[in-house]
Amino acid sequence: MPKTRIYQNSQFTLHETLKLSDDAFGHIVRVLRLVEGENIALFNGTEAAQYTAKLIEVKKKHACVEILSQTLIDNESPVNIHLGQGISRGDRMDFTLQKSVELGVNKITPLFTERCGVKLSAERLAKKHEQWQKIVISACEQSGRCIVPEVAQPMQLQAWLAQETKALKLNLHPKAQHSIMTLPLLTSEKEKRVRLLIGSEGGLNDDEINQANQANFQDVLLGPRVLRTETAALTAITALQCRFGDLA
């Protein structure tokens, strides 16, 4: 199995010759310095498979590969987790996205909350969203996942709470009466869907917590200590995977 795994948004056909995307070329040739004859693994983010490919043509500005074989990959969690994450400052948001993907989250919606403290112009927000999706792709390359989670367009918390869903809705709250590990088991594949709400730095205010409760979000507790936003998200996802998913 090739050690180098690269995402490319293409359809792969066995034995076809394919030109690498600019991003894939830059990483494989300019960063890793791979040469003709070496093998890499490719995945396209939409199917549970990766493809072994051989570099057959490496030029200064492009490279081509031959698709040699397909390997089916079954490492997606049985529980589908949609993370609604309050946008945090600095590199905390990047860290949360990266690690949540490693833990198996399926979709992430960045949320503007009262205390998020992040103000971005439309242009900067578009660039930030593109950066977040690239972080998610890189996390898939590293962790062996083939299905790339979507980073949805950032939105206001109220709009996200109003979306229709049949998923189990959870909100972390330090004064909740029940923990994630005491939630009733989700028995069927159709039921194994969770919406997890995490506030930004400073958490959600009382009004936002009330809005979440009115939208049928259950308050749940992680433990007796107050966690930072990035710690809370990752700990909650881990607990959900232990309770409903594939972490032993």
N, C-alpha and C positions, 0 to 999 in steps of 0.2 A: 504494500500500500504506500503510495507516495506521501512524503512528509509535508509537502507544500500543498495547501488547500486554498483555492482562489474562487471567488464569486465572479460569475459573468452572466449577465442577463441575456441569455441566448438559449435556443433549443438545440440540443445535442443529438446527433445521429451517429451511430457506430460507423467507424471507418471513413467518416467525412473529414475534410480539411477545413479548419475554421481559423479566422483571424482573431487574435485576442483583442479585447477592448483596450482603450488607452490606459485605463486604471490597472487592468490585469498586466498589460505589457510593462507599465512603469514599475510595478512591484516585482514581477518575476525576473525581468531582464536588468532593469536599472538598479534595483535595490538588492535582490538576491543573487544577481549575476549568473543566472542559470544559462546553459548553453544548449545548442542543438543536440538532440539525442536523449536529454533528460526528461523524466516523467513528472507530471504534476497531476493533482486532482482538481476537477472543476465541478461546481454545482451552480444551479440557476435560481435557487431561492424559492421555487414553486413546486418542485417535486421531491419526494423522499428518496433521492438517489444522488450519487456522485459518479463522476466519469474520470477514468484514467486516460490521460492524454500525453502524447509525446511531442516535444518541441521539434519541429522539422524545418523551420526556417526562422532565423533570427537576424533581423536587419537593424539598422540604427534607429529607425522610427516605428517599426512594427515587427510582429512575430506571428507565426502560424503554428497550429498544433494539429495532430491527427488524433481523433477520438478512438481509443483502443478498446475500452470495455466499460460496462456499467455495473455499479454495485448498489443494491438497494440498501437504504439506511433506515433503521427503525429505532430512532432515539427521541422521538417527540413524546412529551408527557401525556398521560391519559387525561389530565385535567387542563382545561383551556383557561388561561388567566389573562384577563384584560386589566392592565395596570393604568389607573388614572393617577398621574403623578404631578403634584404641585411643583411648578417650575422653581428650581433653586439656583442660587448664584454660583459663579465660578465654575470649577470642574466637578462639583457635586452631582449635577444633573448628568454629565457625561459618565461618571462613575456608576450612577444608579442604572442607567440604560445598559451599559456594558455588562454589569454583573447580573442584572435581572434576566438578560438574554441567556447568559451562561446557566442560570437556574431554571430556564425553561418557559419564561413568560411568552405569550403569543402575540400580544398587541400592547402598545403603549400610547396613551394620549396625554401629552403635556397639558397641564391645566393652569390657567391664571386664577389665583385665589387672592383674597384680600391681603394676605401677608407675604406673598411671593417676592415682592420687592424687585421684580424684573420688569423693565419697560423697554420695549424694542420697537423700532420702526418696522413698517411692513417689509422693507428690503432686508433689514438685519434679521427679522424673524424668519424670512424665507431661507436665508443662508444658514441660520441656526438649525432649522428643520432639516435641511440637506445634510448638515454636519451630523446631526443625531442619527439619521438613517445610515450614514456611512459607519458610524460607531457600532450600530447594530449589526451591519454586515460583517465588520471586522470581528465582532464577538462570535458570530456564526462560523467564520473561518477558523478561529482559534478553538472553539468548543466542539467542533464536529457536527454541528447542526446543518441540515440542508434546506430546511424551510425557514426563510427569513421573516421574522416578525415585522409587522408594519408599525412605523411611527406615524400616528395620525396627525393631522393638522392641529396645532395648539388651539385650544378654545377656552372659553370661560367655564368655570366649574358648574354654574347653573345650567348651561346648555348640555353638558355631559350628563349631569344628573337626570335630565329630562329625556334622554334617549331611551327608547323601548328596548328591553332585553328580558330574557327569561333566566338569566344567570343569577346565581347567588350573589347578593350585594353585601359587601363588607367594608366597614370603616374602622380604622384603628382609633381607639379612644382610651386614655389612661384610667378612666373611671368606669369602664365597662364591667359588667358582671360575669361575662363568659369569655373564655379564651378560644382561639382557633382550634386547639386540640380537643375541645369538648363539643364542637359542632357535629350535628348528625352526619353520618357518612352519606356521600352522594353515590347512589348505587348503579345508575346506568350511564353509559357514555353520553347520552343526550343531556343528562343532568349535570355532568361534570364540567360546568362552566362557572367561572367566578369573576366578578368585577371587584377589584380591590382599590379602594380610595386611600391615597396617602397625601397628607398636607405638605406644604413647603416648609421652610424654616419658620419656626414659631407655631406651626400647626394650623388647623382650621379654627376660625373664631366660632363663638357660640351660635351665631346666626347660620353659618355654613353647616355646622353639625346638625342643627335643626332642619335645614333644607335637605340634607342627606337622609335624615331619619324619615322625613315626609316622603322621600322618594324610595322608601323601603330598604334603606341601607341599615344593616345591623351593626351596632357597635360591638367590637371585639377587643380583647386585651391580649397583649403579648407578654407582659410581665410587670413586676413592680417598679422598674426603672424607666426613666424618660429617655427615649432614643432619638438620635438625630434623624433627619428625614431620610438620608440614604441608608442608614442602619435599619430604620423601621421598615422601609420597603423590602430590603433584602431578607430581613428576618421573617417578615410576614410571608413572603413568597416561599421561603424555605419551609416554614410551618405548614403552608398549604400543600406543598409537595409531599411532606411527610404524612399529612392527614389524608389527602385525596390522590396524590400523584405517585411518583416513582422514586422518591428518596426514602431509603430504609432508615 
